[in-house]
Amino acid sequence: MHKPAVAGCLVAGLAVIGFLTATDVIDTVSAIAVGVALFIAAGVELKRKGPSR
């Protein structure tokens, strides 16, 4: 994926997590865990090399 697309998905995911936490749908510990998982997934995607040809 392109770096701006990964960043956009990360921001959108964090916004959804923030909204769900603010409305007490999920608790804070779960929100932190999901946020860390999002950061790890985005980091892995950004470090991934493009397809080999």
Number of C-alpha atoms within 10 A of each C-alpha: 10 9 12 10 10 16 15 11 14 17 13 12 16 19 12 13 20 17 13 15 17 12 10 10 11 14 12 15 10 12 18 15 10 15 17 13 12 17 15 12 14 17 13 11 14 16 10 10 9 9 5 4 3
